[in-house]
Amino acid sequence: MKEGGAQLGAMRVGMFSECYEPVRNGVTTSVHTLVDQLRSLGHRVILVAPHYESHRDQSPFILRVPSIQTWLNKDYPISYPFFPRLRREFGQLQPDIVHSHNPFFVGLLAARLAHMNDVPLVSTYHTLYNHYGHYVFFLPPAAIQGLLKWWIPDYYNRCAQVIVPSEVARISLLEYGVQSPITIIPTAVPLPDPTEINQEARIAARAQWEIPADVPLLLYVGRIAQEKNIEMILDAFAVAGVRHPDARLLVVGGGPHCEAIHQHGEQLSVSSRIIFAGPMARSELNPVYAAADIFVFGSTTETQGLVMAEARAAGTPSIVARGGGAGETVTDGEDGILIEPTAEAMAAAMDALLDDRRRLGEMRAACLRNAHHYTPEAMVTKILDVYRAALDVGNMQDRVASAA
């Protein structure tokens, strides 16, 4: 372990993520926000991510490792865990900290380089992997769960520190037998420019889909995938839409479950009022969030509530299913409503808020207030504390070894 003034000044960080641009998901957003904020404070960050054939980076500080696309999931190529060129360039960086965001191929590369360079490994546990076994459909469920019971503790117990976005994620790691120190740090969301969420921006956002300014609008943003439980949202809207015949539901996102979701929506009596907008860049979403009256989210497999935080920053309250980490940053009854994960419960919450415009206005104001608790500045301050704790432990081990 290197002795370093890095604990008091600028740090050199090797950031490793299996998920990054051009992929759009919560992990990509989380990593992008962290990297930008660290760099804004003067820290040097080199990001390592998989190579995508058609993607070209604008930043010279992103190193792409060779990867191959497979028939399993074309959005997530498999990276080679052995890359000699990276070893050379990584050594030139002389990192103080290695921070991984996945425990698989790129994560293994991070762990190997951290060990070779005698640098502390910090990792963020973003995903409840036991809920995603359907993507490895060629293995029996028992085999997948058995693999995770070995892999998860083996990887995270190598880490000097582990970061999780929620209590649900912390409990998951403890149940796997992870003994490394765990710190809960919710993922941050930058506060939008006021011009992106004002009345003019909201009207313009609705106009993209010919949604009148005065009709109720419910919104889902996220990956269109089986585990997101979007069918429940559609079914809830089918019930609430009977009492609110002018309401619209806007679904923003793309993913492997799109065709099934479209077919499900077409079978409902409210199908003409469900709008599937497809995927949108994060930079385009603030006015869309602000244009909605209510954000709706039905997944119980999340480690964090990133899209709820994005909606809250734009002033839009959420209806969120209990059961995962998605609702942990929602103040129930103040800036959102937590419900049981059923279509009936979600429909009742939709009705309650759409029937009470005054309460909806009060919740919108609470959202704008509460969003200040989850800014990138607040997040990176806590993450730097974790980095320093990892360095302190490593330096203490060196001193003990030297004394022996």
C-alpha positions as CSV (number, residue, x, y, z in Angstrom):
1,M,0.0,0.0,0.0
2,K,1.3,3.4,-1.0
3,E,1.8,6.1,1.6
4,G,0.2,9.1,0.1
5,G,-0.8,12.7,0.4
6,A,-3.8,11.7,-1.7
7,Q,-5.9,11.5,1.5
8,L,-5.6,15.3,1.8
9,G,-5.4,16.4,-1.8
10,A,-6.4,15.4,-5.2
11,M,-6.8,11.6,-5.8
12,R,-6.1,9.4,-8.8
13,V,-9.0,7.0,-9.3
14,G,-9.3,4.1,-11.6
15,M,-13.1,3.7,-12.2
16,F,-14.3,0.4,-13.7
17,S,-17.8,-0.3,-14.9
18,E,-19.4,-3.0,-17.0
19,C,-22.2,-0.5,-17.8
20,Y,-21.4,2.8,-19.5
21,E,-22.3,4.8,-22.6
22,P,-23.8,4.1,-25.0
23,V,-25.9,1.9,-22.7
24,R,-28.6,3.9,-20.9
25,N,-29.5,2.6,-17.4
26,G,-29.2,3.5,-13.8
27,V,-25.6,2.3,-13.4
28,T,-24.4,4.3,-16.4
29,T,-26.1,7.4,-14.9
30,S,-24.6,6.8,-11.5
31,V,-21.1,6.3,-12.8
32,H,-21.3,9.3,-15.1
33,T,-22.5,11.5,-12.3
34,L,-19.7,10.4,-9.9
35,V,-17.0,10.7,-12.5
36,D,-18.1,14.2,-13.5
37,Q,-18.3,15.4,-9.9
38,L,-14.9,13.9,-8.9
39,R,-13.3,15.7,-11.9
40,S,-15.0,19.0,-11.1
41,L,-13.2,18.8,-7.7
42,G,-9.8,18.3,-9.3
43,H,-9.5,14.5,-8.9
44,R,-8.0,12.6,-11.8
45,V,-10.3,9.8,-13.0
46,I,-9.6,7.2,-15.7
47,L,-12.7,5.2,-16.6
48,V,-12.5,1.7,-17.9
49,A,-15.5,0.2,-19.7
50,P,-16.3,-2.3,-22.5
51,H,-15.8,-1.4,-26.1
52,Y,-18.8,-0.9,-28.4
53,E,-18.1,-1.1,-32.1
54,S,-20.3,1.9,-33.1
55,H,-19.6,4.2,-30.2
56,R,-16.9,6.8,-30.0
57,D,-16.0,8.7,-26.8
58,Q,-15.6,12.4,-26.6
59,S,-13.3,12.2,-23.6
60,P,-9.7,11.0,-23.8
61,F,-9.9,9.7,-20.2
62,I,-12.1,6.7,-21.1
63,L,-10.2,3.5,-21.8
64,R,-12.3,0.8,-23.6
65,V,-11.3,-2.8,-23.1
66,P,-11.9,-5.4,-25.9
67,S,-15.3,-7.1,-25.7
68,I,-17.5,-9.3,-27.7
69,Q,-21.2,-9.2,-28.3
70,T,-23.1,-12.4,-27.6
71,W,-26.6,-13.6,-28.4
72,L,-27.5,-13.5,-24.7
73,N,-27.8,-9.7,-24.6
74,K,-26.5,-7.5,-27.3
75,D,-26.7,-4.4,-25.1
76,Y,-24.1,-5.8,-22.7
77,P,-20.9,-7.1,-24.4
78,I,-18.6,-9.4,-22.5
79,S,-15.2,-7.9,-21.8
80,Y,-11.9,-9.8,-21.7
81,P,-10.7,-9.9,-18.2
82,F,-7.0,-10.0,-19.5
83,F,-5.7,-6.9,-21.2
84,P,-1.9,-6.3,-21.1
85,R,-2.1,-2.7,-22.5
86,L,-4.4,-1.7,-19.6
87,R,-1.8,-3.0,-17.1
88,R,0.8,-0.6,-18.6
89,E,-1.5,2.4,-18.8
90,F,-2.9,1.7,-15.4
91,G,0.6,1.6,-13.9
92,Q,1.3,5.0,-15.4
93,L,-1.8,6.5,-13.7
94,Q,-0.4,5.4,-10.4
95,P,-3.9,5.2,-8.9
96,D,-4.7,5.8,-5.2
97,I,-8.0,4.0,-5.4
98,V,-9.6,1.5,-7.7
99,H,-13.4,1.7,-7.8
100,S,-15.5,-1.0,-9.5
101,H,-19.2,-0.9,-10.2
102,N,-19.8,-4.6,-11.1
103,P,-18.3,-7.9,-9.8
104,F,-18.0,-9.6,-13.2
105,F,-15.6,-9.3,-16.1
106,V,-14.6,-5.6,-15.8
107,G,-14.9,-5.9,-12.1
108,L,-12.5,-8.9,-12.1
109,L,-10.1,-6.8,-14.1
110,A,-10.4,-4.0,-11.5
111,A,-9.7,-6.4,-8.6
112,R,-6.7,-7.9,-10.4
113,L,-5.1,-4.5,-11.2
114,A,-5.8,-3.3,-7.6
115,H,-4.0,-6.3,-6.2
116,M,-1.1,-6.0,-8.7
117,N,-0.6,-2.3,-7.9
118,D,-1.2,-2.7,-4.1
119,V,-4.1,-0.3,-4.3
120,P,-7.3,-0.4,-2.2
121,L,-10.4,-1.8,-4.0
122,V,-13.7,-0.1,-3.4
123,S,-16.8,-1.4,-5.1
124,T,-20.4,-0.2,-5.5
125,Y,-23.1,-2.9,-5.4
126,H,-25.8,-1.5,-7.7
127,T,-27.9,-4.5,-8.6
128,L,-29.8,-7.3,-6.8
129,Y,-28.4,-10.0,-9.1
130,N,-30.6,-12.7,-7.7
131,H,-33.6,-11.0,-9.4
132,Y,-32.0,-11.1,-12.8
133,G,-31.5,-14.8,-13.4
134,H,-34.0,-14.9,-16.3
135,Y,-31.3,-13.3,-18.4
136,V,-29.2,-16.4,-18.0
137,F,-32.0,-18.7,-19.1
138,F,-29.8,-21.5,-20.2
139,L,-28.9,-22.3,-16.6
140,P,-31.3,-23.8,-14.0
141,P,-32.4,-21.2,-11.3
142,A,-30.8,-23.3,-8.6
143,A,-27.5,-23.2,-10.4
144,I,-27.7,-19.4,-10.8
145,Q,-28.4,-18.9,-7.2
146,G,-25.7,-21.3,-6.1
147,L,-23.2,-19.4,-8.3
148,L,-24.2,-16.0,-6.8
149,K,-23.8,-17.4,-3.3
150,W,-20.2,-18.2,-4.1
151,W,-19.4,-15.3,-6.4
152,I,-20.9,-12.3,-4.5
153,P,-19.0,-12.8,-1.1
154,D,-15.9,-13.9,-2.9
155,Y,-15.7,-10.7,-4.8
156,Y,-17.0,-8.1,-2.2
157,N,-14.9,-9.6,0.6
158,R,-11.8,-8.6,-1.4
159,C,-12.8,-5.0,-1.1
160,A,-11.5,-2.6,1.4
161,Q,-14.9,-0.8,1.4
162,V,-18.3,-1.4,-0.3
163,I,-20.8,1.2,-1.2
164,V,-24.5,0.5,-1.6
165,P,-27.3,2.9,-2.6
166,S,-29.9,1.5,-0.1
167,E,-30.6,-0.5,3.0
168,V,-32.1,-3.2,0.8
169,A,-28.8,-3.6,-0.9
170,R,-26.8,-3.6,2.3
171,I,-29.0,-6.4,3.7
172,S,-28.6,-8.4,0.5
173,L,-24.8,-8.3,0.9
174,L,-25.0,-9.3,4.5
175,E,-27.2,-12.3,3.7
176,Y,-24.6,-13.4,1.2
177,G,-21.9,-13.3,3.9
178,V,-20.1,-10.1,2.9
179,Q,-18.0,-8.9,5.8
180,S,-16.3,-5.8,4.3
181,P,-17.4,-2.5,5.6
182,I,-20.6,-1.3,3.9
183,T,-21.7,2.3,3.6
184,I,-25.1,3.4,2.3
185,I,-24.8,6.4,-0.2
186,P,-27.9,7.0,-2.4
187,T,-27.0,7.9,-5.9
188,A,-27.2,11.6,-6.6
189,V,-29.1,13.5,-9.2
190,P,-28.0,17.0,-10.4
191,L,-30.6,19.7,-9.8
192,P,-32.1,20.7,-13.2
193,D,-31.8,24.2,-14.6
194,P,-35.1,26.0,-13.7
195,T,-35.7,26.7,-17.4
196,E,-35.9,23.0,-18.0
197,I,-38.8,22.5,-15.6
198,N,-40.8,25.7,-15.8
199,Q,-44.3,25.9,-17.3
200,E,-43.1,26.7,-20.8
201,A,-40.8,23.7,-20.8
202,R,-43.6,21.4,-19.5
203,I,-46.0,22.5,-22.2
204,A,-43.4,22.0,-24.9
205,A,-42.6,18.5,-23.5
206,R,-46.2,17.5,-23.7
207,A,-46.5,18.9,-27.2
208,Q,-44.1,16.3,-28.5
209,W,-46.9,13.7,-28.0
210,E,-49.9,16.1,-28.5
211,I,-50.8,15.9,-24.8
212,P,-52.9,18.9,-23.8
213,A,-51.5,21.0,-21.0
214,D,-54.6,20.6,-18.8
215,V,-55.0,16.8,-18.9
216,P,-53.6,14.5,-16.1
217,L,-50.3,12.8,-17.2
218,L,-48.7,9.8,-15.5
219,L,-45.2,8.9,-16.4
220,Y,-42.9,5.9,-16.3
221,V,-39.2,6.2,-17.3
222,G,-36.8,3.3,-17.3
223,R,-35.7,0.1,-18.9
224,I,-38.5,-1.9,-20.5
225,A,-37.7,-5.2,-18.9
226,Q,-39.5,-8.1,-17.3
227,E,-38.3,-7.3,-13.8
228,K,-39.6,-3.7,-14.0
229,N,-43.2,-4.9,-13.5
230,I,-44.6,-2.5,-16.1
231,E,-47.7,-4.7,-16.7
232,M,-48.8,-3.7,-13.2
233,I,-48.6,0.0,-14.1
234,L,-50.6,-0.5,-17.3
235,D,-53.3,-2.5,-15.4
236,A,-53.5,0.2,-12.7
237,F,-53.9,2.8,-15.4
238,A,-56.7,0.8,-17.0
239,V,-58.6,1.0,-13.6
240,A,-57.8,4.6,-12.8
241,G,-58.4,5.7,-16.4
242,V,-62.1,4.8,-16.0
243,R,-62.6,7.7,-13.5
244,H,-60.2,10.0,-15.3
245,P,-61.2,9.5,-19.0
246,D,-58.8,12.3,-20.2
247,A,-55.7,11.0,-18.4
248,R,-52.7,9.8,-20.3
249,L,-49.9,7.4,-19.4
250,L,-46.5,8.1,-21.0
251,V,-43.9,5.2,-21.0
252,V,-40.3,6.2,-21.8
253,G,-37.6,3.7,-22.3
254,G,-36.4,0.7,-24.4
255,G,-35.4,-2.8,-23.7
256,P,-36.0,-6.5,-24.3
257,H,-39.6,-6.5,-23.0
258,C,-40.9,-3.8,-25.4
259,E,-42.9,-6.1,-27.6
260,A,-44.6,-7.9,-24.7
261,I,-45.5,-4.5,-23.1
262,H,-46.9,-3.1,-26.3
263,Q,-49.1,-6.2,-26.7
264,H,-50.3,-6.0,-23.1
265,G,-51.2,-2.3,-23.5
266,E,-53.1,-2.9,-26.8
267,Q,-55.4,-5.4,-25.0
268,L,-56.5,-2.7,-22.4
269,S,-59.6,-0.5,-22.8
270,V,-57.3,2.6,-22.3
271,S,-54.8,1.6,-25.0
272,S,-55.5,4.8,-27.0
273,R,-54.3,6.8,-24.0
274,I,-51.0,4.9,-23.4
275,I,-48.1,6.4,-25.3
276,F,-44.9,4.4,-25.8
277,A,-42.2,7.1,-26.5
278,G,-39.2,4.8,-26.8
279,P,-35.8,5.5,-25.2
280,M,-34.7,9.1,-24.6
281,A,-31.3,10.6,-23.6
282,R,-31.0,11.6,-20.0
283,S,-30.3,15.2,-21.2
284,E,-33.8,15.3,-22.7
285,L,-35.7,14.0,-19.7
286,N,-36.0,16.9,-17.2
287,P,-38.8,18.7,-19.1
288,V,-40.5,15.3,-19.5
289,Y,-40.4,14.6,-15.8
290,A,-41.6,18.1,-15.0
291,A,-44.5,17.7,-17.5
292,A,-46.0,14.8,-15.6
293,D,-48.3,15.1,-12.7
294,I,-47.3,11.8,-11.2
295,F,-44.3,9.4,-11.7
296,V,-45.2,5.7,-11.4
297,F,-42.8,2.8,-10.6
298,G,-43.7,-0.8,-9.9
299,S,-40.5,-2.7,-9.7
300,T,-39.6,-4.5,-6.4
301,T,-36.1,-5.6,-7.6
302,E,-34.3,-2.2,-7.4
303,T,-31.4,-1.4,-5.2
304,Q,-32.1,2.3,-5.5
305,G,-34.7,4.9,-6.6
306,L,-32.7,6.8,-9.2
307,V,-35.6,7.6,-11.6
308,M,-37.7,8.6,-8.5
309,A,-34.9,11.0,-7.6
310,E,-34.8,12.4,-11.1
311,A,-38.6,12.9,-11.0
312,R,-38.3,14.5,-7.6
313,A,-35.6,16.9,-8.8
314,A,-38.0,18.1,-11.5
315,G,-40.8,18.5,-9.0
316,T,-42.9,15.4,-9.8
317,P,-44.1,13.2,-6.9
318,S,-44.0,9.4,-7.3
319,I,-46.2,6.4,-6.6
320,V,-43.7,3.6,-5.8
321,A,-44.2,-0.1,-5.0
322,R,-42.7,-1.3,-1.8
323,G,-40.4,-4.3,-1.8
324,G,-37.0,-3.0,-3.1
325,G,-34.8,-0.1,-2.6
326,A,-36.7,2.1,-5.0
327,G,-38.8,3.8,-2.3
328,E,-36.2,4.3,0.4
329,T,-35.6,8.0,-0.6
330,V,-39.3,8.7,-0.9
331,T,-40.9,10.4,2.1
332,D,-44.2,8.7,2.1
333,G,-47.1,11.1,2.0
334,E,-44.8,14.1,1.5
335,D,-43.0,13.8,-1.9
336,G,-44.5,10.5,-2.9
337,I,-46.7,7.5,-1.9
338,L,-45.5,4.0,-1.1
339,I,-47.9,1.2,-2.0
340,E,-48.2,-2.5,-2.0
341,P,-47.0,-4.0,-5.3
342,T,-50.5,-4.6,-6.8
343,A,-52.4,-3.0,-9.6
344,E,-55.3,-2.3,-7.2
345,A,-53.1,-0.4,-4.8
346,M,-51.5,1.6,-7.5
347,A,-54.8,2.5,-9.1
348,A,-56.1,3.7,-5.8
349,A,-53.1,5.9,-5.3
350,M,-53.5,7.3,-8.8
351,D,-57.1,8.1,-8.1
352,A,-56.3,9.7,-4.7
353,L,-53.8,12.1,-6.1
354,L,-55.6,12.9,-9.4
355,D,-58.7,13.7,-7.3
356,D,-56.8,16.1,-5.0
357,R,-55.0,18.7,-7.1
358,R,-54.2,20.8,-4.0
359,R,-52.4,17.8,-2.4
360,L,-50.6,17.2,-5.6
361,G,-49.4,20.8,-5.7
362,E,-48.1,20.5,-2.1
363,M,-46.2,17.3,-3.0
364,R,-44.7,19.0,-6.0
365,A,-43.3,21.7,-3.7
366,A,-42.0,19.1,-1.3
367,C,-40.2,17.4,-4.1
368,L,-38.3,20.5,-5.1
369,R,-37.3,21.0,-1.4
370,N,-36.3,17.4,-0.7
371,A,-34.3,17.1,-3.9
372,H,-31.5,19.2,-2.3
373,H,-30.6,16.2,0.0
374,Y,-29.5,14.1,-3.0
375,T,-27.2,16.3,-5.0
376,P,-23.9,15.1,-6.6
377,E,-22.0,17.4,-4.2
378,A,-23.5,15.6,-1.2
379,M,-22.8,12.2,-2.7
380,V,-19.2,12.7,-3.6
381,T,-18.4,14.1,-0.2
382,K,-19.5,10.8,1.3
383,I,-17.7,8.7,-1.3
384,L,-14.4,10.6,-0.7
385,D,-14.8,9.7,2.9
386,V,-15.1,6.0,1.9
387,Y,-12.0,6.4,-0.3
388,R,-10.0,7.9,2.6
389,A,-11.2,5.1,5.0
390,A,-10.0,2.5,2.5
391,L,-6.6,4.3,2.3
392,D,-6.4,4.6,6.1
393,V,-7.0,0.8,6.5
394,G,-4.3,0.0,3.9
395,N,-1.8,2.3,5.4
396,M,-2.4,0.9,8.9
397,Q,-1.8,-2.6,7.6
398,D,1.5,-1.5,6.1
399,R,2.6,0.0,9.3
400,V,1.7,-3.1,11.2
401,A,3.5,-5.3,8.7
402,S,6.6,-3.0,8.9
403,A,6.6,-3.1,12.7
404,A,6.4,-6.9,12.6
